[in-house]
Amino acid sequence: MNPNSLPEPGQLVVVRDRPFVVVDVNASGLPSPATVQEGVKKYHLVSLSSVEDEGLGEELSVIWELAQVSLLGANFANFRGFSAREAA
């Protein structure tokens, strides 16, 4: 799995050495400045919910392209009716 790819809601990721499930992914709505060349990718705000025992339910938002993250690949969005939005 490419660590530079965007996560999907329900996907398990590690941020700051802690496990989180992705709740939502939003692309920047800001227009690119005129000084920025075409083809430069947008930043994405990723909303996360902790799945760690000590921090269960804690929320964190990161700019995906700037955060040091690891994608674990597991996706829990459809696990026993789990909705990624319910994690928030």
PDB file with one MODEL, atoms N, CA, C and O in Angstrom:
MODEL        1
ATOM      1  N   MET A   1       0.851  -1.181   0.000  1.00  0.00           N
ATOM      2  CA  MET A   1       0.000   0.000   0.000  1.00  0.00           C
ATOM      3  C   MET A   1       0.886   1.231   0.000  1.00  0.00           C
ATOM      4  O   MET A   1       1.870   1.289   0.737  1.00  0.00           O
ATOM      5  N   ASN A   2       0.552   2.197  -0.805  1.00  0.00           N
ATOM      6  CA  ASN A   2       1.327   3.419  -0.941  1.00  0.00           C
ATOM      7  C   ASN A   2       1.055   4.352   0.236  1.00  0.00           C
ATOM      8  O   ASN A   2      -0.088   4.773   0.414  1.00  0.00           O
ATOM      9  N   PRO A   3       2.067   4.696   1.055  1.00  0.00           N
ATOM     10  CA  PRO A   3       1.836   5.575   2.200  1.00  0.00           C
ATOM     11  C   PRO A   3       1.438   6.989   1.802  1.00  0.00           C
ATOM     12  O   PRO A   3       0.952   7.749   2.639  1.00  0.00           O
ATOM     13  N   ASN A   4       1.640   7.360   0.520  1.00  0.00           N
ATOM     14  CA  ASN A   4       1.247   8.690   0.065  1.00  0.00           C
ATOM     15  C   ASN A   4      -0.191   8.741  -0.414  1.00  0.00           C
ATOM     16  O   ASN A   4      -0.704   9.824  -0.697  1.00  0.00           O
ATOM     17  N   SER A   5      -0.853   7.600  -0.513  1.00  0.00           N
ATOM     18  CA  SER A   5      -2.245   7.593  -0.963  1.00  0.00           C
ATOM     19  C   SER A   5      -3.151   8.059   0.173  1.00  0.00           C
ATOM     20  O   SER A   5      -2.800   7.965   1.349  1.00  0.00           O
ATOM     21  N   LEU A   6      -4.317   8.559  -0.205  1.00  0.00           N
ATOM     22  CA  LEU A   6      -5.271   9.035   0.789  1.00  0.00           C
ATOM     23  C   LEU A   6      -5.964   7.867   1.473  1.00  0.00           C
ATOM     24  O   LEU A   6      -6.243   6.849   0.840  1.00  0.00           O
ATOM     25  N   PRO A   7      -6.241   8.009   2.756  1.00  0.00           N
ATOM     26  CA  PRO A   7      -6.988   6.953   3.452  1.00  0.00           C
ATOM     27  C   PRO A   7      -8.477   7.085   3.138  1.00  0.00           C
ATOM     28  O   PRO A   7      -8.925   8.100   2.603  1.00  0.00           O
ATOM     29  N   GLU A   8      -9.218   6.065   3.471  1.00  0.00           N
ATOM     30  CA  GLU A   8     -10.667   6.069   3.298  1.00  0.00           C
ATOM     31  C   GLU A   8     -11.321   5.985   4.668  1.00  0.00           C
ATOM     32  O   GLU A   8     -10.725   5.437   5.595  1.00  0.00           O
ATOM     33  N   PRO A   9     -12.537   6.516   4.820  1.00  0.00           N
ATOM     34  CA  PRO A   9     -13.236   6.380   6.097  1.00  0.00           C
ATOM     35  C   PRO A   9     -13.321   4.904   6.501  1.00  0.00           C
ATOM     36  O   PRO A   9     -13.637   4.036   5.689  1.00  0.00           O
ATOM     37  N   GLY A  10     -13.035   4.654   7.759  1.00  0.00           N
ATOM     38  CA  GLY A  10     -13.046   3.299   8.283  1.00  0.00           C
ATOM     39  C   GLY A  10     -11.690   2.634   8.277  1.00  0.00           C
ATOM     40  O   GLY A  10     -11.518   1.579   8.886  1.00  0.00           O
ATOM     41  N   GLN A  11     -10.723   3.228   7.602  1.00  0.00           N
ATOM     42  CA  GLN A  11      -9.395   2.631   7.502  1.00  0.00           C
ATOM     43  C   GLN A  11      -8.604   2.897   8.782  1.00  0.00           C
ATOM     44  O   GLN A  11      -8.705   3.967   9.382  1.00  0.00           O
ATOM     45  N   LEU A  12      -7.828   1.916   9.178  1.00  0.00           N
ATOM     46  CA  LEU A  12      -6.992   2.020  10.365  1.00  0.00           C
ATOM     47  C   LEU A  12      -5.653   2.622   9.982  1.00  0.00           C
ATOM     48  O   LEU A  12      -5.013   2.165   9.034  1.00  0.00           O
ATOM     49  N   VAL A  13      -5.216   3.659  10.719  1.00  0.00           N
ATOM     50  CA  VAL A  13      -3.945   4.325  10.470  1.00  0.00           C
ATOM     51  C   VAL A  13      -3.215   4.533  11.795  1.00  0.00           C
ATOM     52  O   VAL A  13      -3.822   4.472  12.864  1.00  0.00           O
ATOM     53  N   VAL A  14      -1.927   4.776  11.715  1.00  0.00           N
ATOM     54  CA  VAL A  14      -1.137   5.110  12.892  1.00  0.00           C
ATOM     55  C   VAL A  14      -0.606   6.522  12.706  1.00  0.00           C
ATOM     56  O   VAL A  14       0.089   6.812  11.732  1.00  0.00           O
ATOM     57  N   VAL A  15      -0.940   7.400  13.652  1.00  0.00           N
ATOM     58  CA  VAL A  15      -0.489   8.789  13.643  1.00  0.00           C
ATOM     59  C   VAL A  15       0.108   9.070  15.013  1.00  0.00           C
ATOM     60  O   VAL A  15      -0.511   8.796  16.041  1.00  0.00           O
ATOM     61  N   ARG A  16       1.320   9.621  15.016  1.00  0.00           N
ATOM     62  CA  ARG A  16       2.004   9.925  16.283  1.00  0.00           C
ATOM     63  C   ARG A  16       2.122   8.691  17.158  1.00  0.00           C
ATOM     64  O   ARG A  16       1.969   8.756  18.378  1.00  0.00           O
ATOM     65  N   ASP A  17       2.395   7.567  16.512  1.00  0.00           N
ATOM     66  CA  ASP A  17       2.578   6.272  17.185  1.00  0.00           C
ATOM     67  C   ASP A  17       1.342   5.791  17.923  1.00  0.00           C
ATOM     68  O   ASP A  17       1.454   5.026  18.880  1.00  0.00           O
ATOM     69  N   ARG A  18       0.153   6.232  17.490  1.00  0.00           N
ATOM     70  CA  ARG A  18      -1.093   5.784  18.099  1.00  0.00           C
ATOM     71  C   ARG A  18      -2.065   5.358  17.007  1.00  0.00           C
ATOM     72  O   ARG A  18      -2.107   5.976  15.943  1.00  0.00           O
ATOM     73  N   PRO A  19      -2.858   4.297  17.259  1.00  0.00           N
ATOM     74  CA  PRO A  19      -3.813   3.834  16.249  1.00  0.00           C
ATOM     75  C   PRO A  19      -5.099   4.665  16.242  1.00  0.00           C
ATOM     76  O   PRO A  19      -5.654   4.999  17.289  1.00  0.00           O
ATOM     77  N   PHE A  20      -5.547   4.982  15.036  1.00  0.00           N
ATOM     78  CA  PHE A  20      -6.787   5.736  14.837  1.00  0.00           C
ATOM     79  C   PHE A  20      -7.551   5.110  13.685  1.00  0.00           C
ATOM     80  O   PHE A  20      -6.969   4.440  12.831  1.00  0.00           O
ATOM     81  N   VAL A  21      -8.858   5.330  13.665  1.00  0.00           N
ATOM     82  CA  VAL A  21      -9.673   4.966  12.521  1.00  0.00           C
ATOM     83  C   VAL A  21     -10.052   6.283  11.831  1.00  0.00           C
ATOM     84  O   VAL A  21     -10.363   7.275  12.490  1.00  0.00           O
ATOM     85  N   VAL A  22     -10.020   6.271  10.505  1.00  0.00           N
ATOM     86  CA  VAL A  22     -10.344   7.462   9.719  1.00  0.00           C
ATOM     87  C   VAL A  22     -11.856   7.678   9.746  1.00  0.00           C
ATOM     88  O   VAL A  22     -12.633   6.774   9.441  1.00  0.00           O
ATOM     89  N   VAL A  23     -12.254   8.888  10.116  1.00  0.00           N
ATOM     90  CA  VAL A  23     -13.670   9.233  10.177  1.00  0.00           C
ATOM     91  C   VAL A  23     -14.103   9.955   8.903  1.00  0.00           C
ATOM     92  O   VAL A  23     -15.167   9.672   8.353  1.00  0.00           O
ATOM     93  N   ASP A  24     -13.266  10.894   8.434  1.00  0.00           N
ATOM     94  CA  ASP A  24     -13.639  11.695   7.277  1.00  0.00           C
ATOM     95  C   ASP A  24     -12.392  12.226   6.589  1.00  0.00           C
ATOM     96  O   ASP A  24     -11.363  12.434   7.233  1.00  0.00           O
ATOM     97  N   VAL A  25     -12.482  12.445   5.279  1.00  0.00           N
ATOM     98  CA  VAL A  25     -11.384  13.012   4.490  1.00  0.00           C
ATOM     99  C   VAL A  25     -11.952  14.157   3.664  1.00  0.00           C
ATOM    100  O   VAL A  25     -12.890  13.961   2.891  1.00  0.00           O
ATOM    101  N   ASN A  26     -11.382  15.361   3.825  1.00  0.00           N
ATOM    102  CA  ASN A  26     -11.860  16.536   3.100  1.00  0.00           C
ATOM    103  C   ASN A  26     -10.713  17.210   2.372  1.00  0.00           C
ATOM    104  O   ASN A  26      -9.695  17.539   2.980  1.00  0.00           O
ATOM    105  N   ALA A  27     -10.872  17.418   1.064  1.00  0.00           N
ATOM    106  CA  ALA A  27      -9.876  18.131   0.274  1.00  0.00           C
ATOM    107  C   ALA A  27      -9.994  19.618   0.563  1.00  0.00           C
ATOM    108  O   ALA A  27     -11.082  20.122   0.841  1.00  0.00           O
ATOM    109  N   SER A  28      -8.876  20.311   0.495  1.00  0.00           N
ATOM    110  CA  SER A  28      -8.863  21.753   0.691  1.00  0.00           C
ATOM    111  C   SER A  28      -9.758  22.411  -0.347  1.00  0.00           C
ATOM    112  O   SER A  28      -9.724  22.058  -1.525  1.00  0.00           O
ATOM    113  N   GLY A  29     -10.551  23.361   0.096  1.00  0.00           N
ATOM    114  CA  GLY A  29     -11.419  24.087  -0.812  1.00  0.00           C
ATOM    115  C   GLY A  29     -10.809  25.401  -1.265  1.00  0.00           C
ATOM    116  O   GLY A  29     -11.422  26.151  -2.025  1.00  0.00           O
ATOM    117  N   LEU A  30      -9.589  25.678  -0.792  1.00  0.00           N
ATOM    118  CA  LEU A  30      -8.948  26.934  -1.160  1.00  0.00           C
ATOM    119  C   LEU A  30      -8.456  26.884  -2.596  1.00  0.00           C
ATOM    120  O   LEU A  30      -7.936  25.860  -3.041  1.00  0.00           O
ATOM    121  N   PRO A  31      -8.613  27.970  -3.314  1.00  0.00           N
ATOM    122  CA  PRO A  31      -8.077  28.004  -4.680  1.00  0.00           C
ATOM    123  C   PRO A  31      -6.553  28.049  -4.624  1.00  0.00           C
ATOM    124  O   PRO A  31      -5.973  28.602  -3.689  1.00  0.00           O
ATOM    125  N   SER A  32      -5.924  27.472  -5.616  1.00  0.00           N
ATOM    126  CA  SER A  32      -4.469  27.500  -5.685  1.00  0.00           C
ATOM    127  C   SER A  32      -4.008  28.911  -6.014  1.00  0.00           C
ATOM    128  O   SER A  32      -4.584  29.563  -6.885  1.00  0.00           O
ATOM    129  N   PRO A  33      -2.973  29.392  -5.327  1.00  0.00           N
ATOM    130  CA  PRO A  33      -2.452  30.726  -5.659  1.00  0.00           C
ATOM    131  C   PRO A  33      -1.932  30.738  -7.096  1.00  0.00           C
ATOM    132  O   PRO A  33      -1.546  29.701  -7.635  1.00  0.00           O
ATOM    133  N   ALA A  34      -1.927  31.904  -7.698  1.00  0.00           N
ATOM    134  CA  ALA A  34      -1.473  32.039  -9.082  1.00  0.00           C
ATOM    135  C   ALA A  34      -0.005  31.657  -9.235  1.00  0.00           C
ATOM    136  O   ALA A  34       0.441  31.320 -10.332  1.00  0.00           O
ATOM    137  N   THR A  35       0.746  31.709  -8.134  1.00  0.00           N
ATOM    138  CA  THR A  35       2.170  31.390  -8.200  1.00  0.00           C
ATOM    139  C   THR A  35       2.435  29.886  -8.159  1.00  0.00           C
ATOM    140  O   THR A  35       3.553  29.438  -8.411  1.00  0.00           O
ATOM    141  N   VAL A  36       1.411  29.122  -7.845  1.00  0.00           N
ATOM    142  CA  VAL A  36       1.566  27.662  -7.763  1.00  0.00           C
ATOM    143  C   VAL A  36       1.264  27.053  -9.124  1.00  0.00           C
ATOM    144  O   VAL A  36       0.266  27.401  -9.757  1.00  0.00           O
ATOM    145  N   GLN A  37       2.108  26.162  -9.565  1.00  0.00           N
ATOM    146  CA  GLN A  37       1.932  25.546 -10.882  1.00  0.00           C
ATOM    147  C   GLN A  37       0.764  24.566 -10.877  1.00  0.00           C
ATOM    148  O   GLN A  37       0.399  24.001  -9.846  1.00  0.00           O
ATOM    149  N   GLU A  38       0.194  24.386 -12.065  1.00  0.00           N
ATOM    150  CA  GLU A  38      -0.866  23.395 -12.239  1.00  0.00           C
ATOM    151  C   GLU A  38      -0.332  22.013 -11.871  1.00  0.00           C
ATOM    152  O   GLU A  38       0.860  21.748 -12.032  1.00  0.00           O
ATOM    153  N   GLY A  39      -1.175  21.158 -11.395  1.00  0.00           N
ATOM    154  CA  GLY A  39      -0.784  19.792 -11.084  1.00  0.00           C
ATOM    155  C   GLY A  39      -0.294  19.600  -9.656  1.00  0.00           C
ATOM    156  O   GLY A  39      -0.046  18.469  -9.238  1.00  0.00           O
ATOM    157  N   VAL A  40      -0.152  20.685  -8.904  1.00  0.00           N
ATOM    158  CA  VAL A  40       0.245  20.553  -7.508  1.00  0.00           C
ATOM    159  C   VAL A  40      -0.952  20.004  -6.747  1.00  0.00           C
ATOM    160  O   VAL A  40      -2.057  20.541  -6.841  1.00  0.00           O
ATOM    161  N   LYS A  41      -0.730  18.940  -5.999  1.00  0.00           N
ATOM    162  CA  LYS A  41      -1.872  18.322  -5.329  1.00  0.00           C
ATOM    163  C   LYS A  41      -2.351  19.151  -4.145  1.00  0.00           C
ATOM    164  O   LYS A  41      -1.584  19.878  -3.514  1.00  0.00           O
ATOM    165  N   LYS A  42      -3.633  19.018  -3.867  1.00  0.00           N
ATOM    166  CA  LYS A  42      -4.242  19.713  -2.741  1.00  0.00           C
ATOM    167  C   LYS A  42      -3.929  18.982  -1.447  1.00  0.00           C
ATOM    168  O   LYS A  42      -3.619  17.791  -1.438  1.00  0.00           O
ATOM    169  N   TYR A  43      -4.017  19.723  -0.367  1.00  0.00           N
ATOM    170  CA  TYR A  43      -3.900  19.112   0.955  1.00  0.00           C
ATOM    171  C   TYR A  43      -5.263  18.579   1.371  1.00  0.00           C
ATOM    172  O   TYR A  43      -6.300  19.045   0.901  1.00  0.00           O
ATOM    173  N   HIS A  44      -5.241  17.591   2.265  1.00  0.00           N
ATOM    174  CA  HIS A  44      -6.468  16.975   2.748  1.00  0.00           C
ATOM    175  C   HIS A  44      -6.490  16.981   4.271  1.00  0.00           C
ATOM    176  O   HIS A  44      -5.516  16.601   4.922  1.00  0.00           O
ATOM    177  N   LEU A  45      -7.615  17.417   4.828  1.00  0.00           N
ATOM    178  CA  LEU A  45      -7.817  17.365   6.265  1.00  0.00           C
ATOM    179  C   LEU A  45      -8.474  16.027   6.578  1.00  0.00           C
ATOM    180  O   LEU A  45      -9.560  15.723   6.085  1.00  0.00           O
ATOM    181  N   VAL A  46      -7.804  15.239   7.399  1.00  0.00           N
ATOM    182  CA  VAL A  46      -8.304  13.906   7.743  1.00  0.00           C
ATOM    183  C   VAL A  46      -8.714  13.909   9.216  1.00  0.00           C
ATOM    184  O   VAL A  46      -7.908  14.206  10.098  1.00  0.00           O
ATOM    185  N   SER A  47      -9.975  13.575   9.463  1.00  0.00           N
ATOM    186  CA  SER A  47     -10.494  13.484  10.825  1.00  0.00           C
ATOM    187  C   SER A  47     -10.351  12.047  11.301  1.00  0.00           C
ATOM    188  O   SER A  47     -10.699  11.106  10.588  1.00  0.00           O
ATOM    189  N   LEU A  48      -9.833  11.891  12.518  1.00  0.00           N
ATOM    190  CA  LEU A  48      -9.523  10.570  13.060  1.00  0.00           C
ATOM    191  C   LEU A  48     -10.168  10.384  14.428  1.00  0.00           C
ATOM    192  O   LEU A  48     -10.434  11.353  15.140  1.00  0.00           O
ATOM    193  N   SER A  49     -10.415   9.133  14.784  1.00  0.00           N
ATOM    194  CA  SER A  49     -10.914   8.784  16.110  1.00  0.00           C
ATOM    195  C   SER A  49     -10.031   7.673  16.670  1.00  0.00           C
ATOM    196  O   SER A  49      -9.784   6.669  16.003  1.00  0.00           O
ATOM    197  N   SER A  50      -9.559   7.862  17.895  1.00  0.00           N
ATOM    198  CA  SER A  50      -8.642   6.908  18.511  1.00  0.00           C
ATOM    199  C   SER A  50      -9.332   5.567  18.779  1.00  0.00           C
ATOM    200  O   SER A  50     -10.503   5.516  19.155  1.00  0.00           O
ATOM    201  N   VAL A  51      -8.581   4.494  18.577  1.00  0.00           N
ATOM    202  CA  VAL A  51      -9.076   3.160  18.912  1.00  0.00           C
ATOM    203  C   VAL A  51      -8.220   2.540  20.010  1.00  0.00           C
ATOM    204  O   VAL A  51      -8.312   1.344  20.287  1.00  0.00           O
ATOM    205  N   GLU A  52      -7.395   3.366  20.625  1.00  0.00           N
ATOM    206  CA  GLU A  52      -6.532   2.920  21.719  1.00  0.00           C
ATOM    207  C   GLU A  52      -7.351   2.855  23.006  1.00  0.00           C
ATOM    208  O   GLU A  52      -8.199   3.716  23.238  1.00  0.00           O
ATOM    209  N   ASP A  53      -7.111   1.856  23.840  1.00  0.00           N
ATOM    210  CA  ASP A  53      -7.877   1.708  25.080  1.00  0.00           C
ATOM    211  C   ASP A  53      -7.869   2.971  25.933  1.00  0.00           C
ATOM    212  O   ASP A  53      -8.918   3.394  26.421  1.00  0.00           O
ATOM    213  N   GLU A  54      -6.706   3.573  26.116  1.00  0.00           N
ATOM    214  CA  GLU A  54      -6.587   4.744  26.981  1.00  0.00           C
ATOM    215  C   GLU A  54      -7.170   6.000  26.347  1.00  0.00           C
ATOM    216  O   GLU A  54      -7.482   6.958  27.055  1.00  0.00           O
ATOM    217  N   GLY A  55      -7.320   6.013  25.041  1.00  0.00           N
ATOM    218  CA  GLY A  55      -7.796   7.218  24.364  1.00  0.00           C
ATOM    219  C   GLY A  55      -9.007   6.973  23.505  1.00  0.00           C
ATOM    220  O   GLY A  55      -9.265   7.736  22.573  1.00  0.00           O
ATOM    221  N   LEU A  56      -9.762   5.925  23.793  1.00  0.00           N
ATOM    222  CA  LEU A  56     -10.895   5.545  22.951  1.00  0.00           C
ATOM    223  C   LEU A  56     -11.837   6.724  22.740  1.00  0.00           C
ATOM    224  O   LEU A  56     -12.333   7.317  23.698  1.00  0.00           O
ATOM    225  N   GLY A  57     -12.072   7.049  21.492  1.00  0.00           N
ATOM    226  CA  GLY A  57     -12.983   8.134  21.145  1.00  0.00           C
ATOM    227  C   GLY A  57     -12.331   9.500  21.035  1.00  0.00           C
ATOM    228  O   GLY A  57     -12.974  10.451  20.590  1.00  0.00           O
ATOM    229  N   GLU A  58     -11.064   9.623  21.432  1.00  0.00           N
ATOM    230  CA  GLU A  58     -10.388  10.907  21.256  1.00  0.00           C
ATOM    231  C   GLU A  58     -10.326  11.239  19.781  1.00  0.00           C
ATOM    232  O   GLU A  58     -10.116  10.357  18.948  1.00  0.00           O
ATOM    233  N   GLU A  59     -10.506  12.502  19.457  1.00  0.00           N
ATOM    234  CA  GLU A  59     -10.500  12.910  18.061  1.00  0.00           C
ATOM    235  C   GLU A  59      -9.247  13.703  17.739  1.00  0.00           C
ATOM    236  O   GLU A  59      -8.702  14.408  18.588  1.00  0.00           O
ATOM    237  N   LEU A  60      -8.801  13.573  16.493  1.00  0.00           N
ATOM    238  CA  LEU A  60      -7.622  14.266  16.017  1.00  0.00           C
ATOM    239  C   LEU A  60      -7.844  14.576  14.549  1.00  0.00           C
ATOM    240  O   LEU A  60      -8.350  13.737  13.804  1.00  0.00           O
ATOM    241  N   SER A  61      -7.466  15.781  14.128  1.00  0.00           N
ATOM    242  CA  SER A  61      -7.513  16.152  12.713  1.00  0.00           C
ATOM    243  C   SER A  61      -6.107  16.498  12.272  1.00  0.00           C
ATOM    244  O   SER A  61      -5.401  17.241  12.954  1.00  0.00           O
ATOM    245  N   VAL A  62      -5.695  15.957  11.124  1.00  0.00           N
ATOM    246  CA  VAL A  62      -4.353  16.207  10.610  1.00  0.00           C
ATOM    247  C   VAL A  62      -4.425  16.565   9.132  1.00  0.00           C
ATOM    248  O   VAL A  62      -5.352  16.165   8.427  1.00  0.00           O
ATOM    249  N   ILE A  63      -3.441  17.317   8.678  1.00  0.00           N
ATOM    250  CA  ILE A  63      -3.278  17.540   7.245  1.00  0.00           C
ATOM    251  C   ILE A  63      -2.474  16.350   6.749  1.00  0.00           C
ATOM    252  O   ILE A  63      -1.288  16.218   7.051  1.00  0.00           O
ATOM    253  N   TRP A  64      -3.122  15.495   5.994  1.00  0.00           N
ATOM    254  CA  TRP A  64      -2.581  14.193   5.631  1.00  0.00           C
ATOM    255  C   TRP A  64      -1.199  14.274   4.988  1.00  0.00           C
ATOM    256  O   TRP A  64      -0.307  13.499   5.334  1.00  0.00           O
ATOM    257  N   GLU A  65      -1.020  15.195   4.066  1.00  0.00           N
ATOM    258  CA  GLU A  65       0.227  15.284   3.334  1.00  0.00           C
ATOM    259  C   GLU A  65       1.383  15.771   4.204  1.00  0.00           C
ATOM    260  O   GLU A  65       2.542  15.605   3.822  1.00  0.00           O
ATOM    261  N   LEU A  66       1.101  16.366   5.358  1.00  0.00           N
ATOM    262  CA  LEU A  66       2.143  16.865   6.248  1.00  0.00           C
ATOM    263  C   LEU A  66       2.372  15.980   7.465  1.00  0.00           C
ATOM    264  O   LEU A  66       3.404  16.095   8.125  1.00  0.00           O
ATOM    265  N   ALA A  67       1.438  15.114   7.766  1.00  0.00           N
ATOM    266  CA  ALA A  67       1.538  14.255   8.949  1.00  0.00           C
ATOM    267  C   ALA A  67       2.425  13.046   8.670  1.00  0.00           C
ATOM    268  O   ALA A  67       2.518  12.570   7.538  1.00  0.00           O
ATOM    269  N   GLN A  68       3.068  12.566   9.719  1.00  0.00           N
ATOM    270  CA  GLN A  68       3.838  11.334   9.605  1.00  0.00           C
ATOM    271  C   GLN A  68       2.901  10.203   9.996  1.00  0.00           C
ATOM    272  O   GLN A  68       2.590  10.007  11.171  1.00  0.00           O
ATOM    273  N   VAL A  69       2.457   9.463   8.986  1.00  0.00           N
ATOM    274  CA  VAL A  69       1.427   8.449   9.201  1.00  0.00           C
ATOM    275  C   VAL A  69       1.827   7.118   8.581  1.00  0.00           C
ATOM    276  O   VAL A  69       2.688   7.047   7.705  1.00  0.00           O
ATOM    277  N   SER A  70       1.180   6.075   9.060  1.00  0.00           N
ATOM    278  CA  SER A  70       1.317   4.747   8.484  1.00  0.00           C
ATOM    279  C   SER A  70      -0.080   4.220   8.219  1.00  0.00           C
ATOM    280  O   SER A  70      -0.945   4.264   9.094  1.00  0.00           O
ATOM    281  N   LEU A  71      -0.300   3.719   7.006  1.00  0.00           N
ATOM    282  CA  LEU A  71      -1.569   3.084   6.682  1.00  0.00           C
ATOM    283  C   LEU A  71      -1.460   1.616   7.041  1.00  0.00           C
ATOM    284  O   LEU A  71      -0.523   0.938   6.619  1.00  0.00           O
ATOM    285  N   LEU A  72      -2.402   1.125   7.811  1.00  0.00           N
ATOM    286  CA  LEU A  72      -2.379  -0.292   8.172  1.00  0.00           C
ATOM    287  C   LEU A  72      -3.179  -1.134   7.205  1.00  0.00           C
ATOM    288  O   LEU A  72      -3.004  -2.351   7.150  1.00  0.00           O
ATOM    289  N   GLY A  73      -4.054  -0.503   6.443  1.00  0.00           N
ATOM    290  CA  GLY A  73      -4.774  -1.217   5.407  1.00  0.00           C
ATOM    291  C   GLY A  73      -6.094  -1.809   5.824  1.00  0.00           C
ATOM    292  O   GLY A  73      -6.964  -2.013   4.976  1.00  0.00           O
ATOM    293  N   ALA A  74      -6.280  -2.093   7.096  1.00  0.00           N
ATOM    294  CA  ALA A  74      -7.550  -2.657   7.535  1.00  0.00           C
ATOM    295  C   ALA A  74      -8.638  -1.602   7.398  1.00  0.00           C
ATOM    296  O   ALA A  74      -8.407  -0.427   7.685  1.00  0.00           O
ATOM    297  N   ASN A  75      -9.814  -2.012   6.964  1.00  0.00           N
ATOM    298  CA  ASN A  75     -10.923  -1.085   6.826  1.00  0.00           C
ATOM    299  C   ASN A  75     -12.098  -1.639   7.609  1.00  0.00           C
ATOM    300  O   ASN A  75     -12.573  -2.742   7.339  1.00  0.00           O
ATOM    301  N   PHE A  76     -12.563  -0.865   8.581  1.00  0.00           N
ATOM    302  CA  PHE A  76     -13.625  -1.318   9.468  1.00  0.00           C
ATOM    303  C   PHE A  76     -14.958  -0.652   9.182  1.00  0.00           C
ATOM    304  O   PHE A  76     -15.890  -0.770   9.978  1.00  0.00           O
ATOM    305  N   ALA A  77     -15.066   0.050   8.056  1.00  0.00           N
ATOM    306  CA  ALA A  77     -16.291   0.795   7.752  1.00  0.00           C
ATOM    307  C   ALA A  77     -17.518  -0.102   7.680  1.00  0.00           C
ATOM    308  O   ALA A  77     -18.607   0.335   8.053  1.00  0.00           O
ATOM    309  N   ASN A  78     -17.381  -1.332   7.218  1.00  0.00           N
ATOM    310  CA  ASN A  78     -18.538  -2.218   7.083  1.00  0.00           C
ATOM    311  C   ASN A  78     -18.540  -3.353   8.098  1.00  0.00           C
ATOM    312  O   ASN A  78     -19.329  -4.290   7.979  1.00  0.00           O
ATOM    313  N   PHE A  79     -17.676  -3.276   9.081  1.00  0.00           N
ATOM    314  CA  PHE A  79     -17.572  -4.325  10.083  1.00  0.00           C
ATOM    315  C   PHE A  79     -18.753  -4.245  11.043  1.00  0.00           C
ATOM    316  O   PHE A  79     -18.860  -3.293  11.815  1.00  0.00           O
ATOM    317  N   ARG A  80     -19.631  -5.229  11.000  1.00  0.00           N
ATOM    318  CA  ARG A  80     -20.809  -5.321  11.857  1.00  0.00           C
ATOM    319  C   ARG A  80     -21.629  -4.039  11.876  1.00  0.00           C
ATOM    320  O   ARG A  80     -22.099  -3.602  12.927  1.00  0.00           O
ATOM    321  N   GLY A  81     -21.794  -3.445  10.699  1.00  0.00           N
ATOM    322  CA  GLY A  81     -22.636  -2.271  10.597  1.00  0.00           C
ATOM    323  C   GLY A  81     -21.990  -0.998  11.098  1.00  0.00           C
ATOM    324  O   GLY A  81     -22.667   0.022  11.229  1.00  0.00           O
ATOM    325  N   PHE A  82     -20.711  -1.028  11.378  1.00  0.00           N
ATOM    326  CA  PHE A  82     -20.011   0.154  11.861  1.00  0.00           C
ATOM    327  C   PHE A  82     -20.052   1.263  10.829  1.00  0.00           C
ATOM    328  O   PHE A  82     -19.761   1.033   9.655  1.00  0.00           O
ATOM    329  N   SER A  83     -20.404   2.441  11.249  1.00  0.00           N
ATOM    330  CA  SER A  83     -20.373   3.604  10.371  1.00  0.00           C
ATOM    331  C   SER A  83     -19.233   4.491  10.815  1.00  0.00           C
ATOM    332  O   SER A  83     -19.108   4.797  12.001  1.00  0.00           O
ATOM    333  N   ALA A  84     -18.401   4.908   9.878  1.00  0.00           N
ATOM    334  CA  ALA A  84     -17.263   5.761  10.211  1.00  0.00           C
ATOM    335  C   ALA A  84     -17.738   7.039  10.894  1.00  0.00           C
ATOM    336  O   ALA A  84     -17.042   7.562  11.764  1.00  0.00           O
ATOM    337  N   ARG A  85     -18.888   7.544  10.526  1.00  0.00           N
ATOM    338  CA  ARG A  85     -19.417   8.771  11.155  1.00  0.00           C
ATOM    339  C   ARG A  85     -19.782   8.521  12.618  1.00  0.00           C
ATOM    340  O   ARG A  85     -19.746   9.456  13.417  1.00  0.00           O
ATOM    341  N   GLU A  86     -20.131   7.287  12.991  1.00  0.00           N
ATOM    342  CA  GLU A  86     -20.485   6.992  14.385  1.00  0.00           C
ATOM    343  C   GLU A  86     -19.268   7.017  15.282  1.00  0.00           C
ATOM    344  O   GLU A  86     -19.407   7.114  16.501  1.00  0.00           O
ATOM    345  N   ALA A  87     -18.070   6.931  14.710  1.00  0.00           N
ATOM    346  CA  ALA A  87     -16.858   6.924  15.514  1.00  0.00           C
ATOM    347  C   ALA A  87     -16.590   8.290  16.122  1.00  0.00           C
ATOM    348  O   ALA A  87     -15.869   8.406  17.113  1.00  0.00           O
ATOM    349  N   ALA A  88     -17.165   9.311  15.534  1.00  0.00           N
ATOM    350  CA  ALA A  88     -16.898  10.682  16.014  1.00  0.00           C
ATOM    351  C   ALA A  88     -17.585  10.991  17.297  1.00  0.00           C
ATOM    352  O   ALA A  88     -17.452  12.099  17.816  1.00  0.00           O
TER     353      ALA A  88
ENDMDL
END
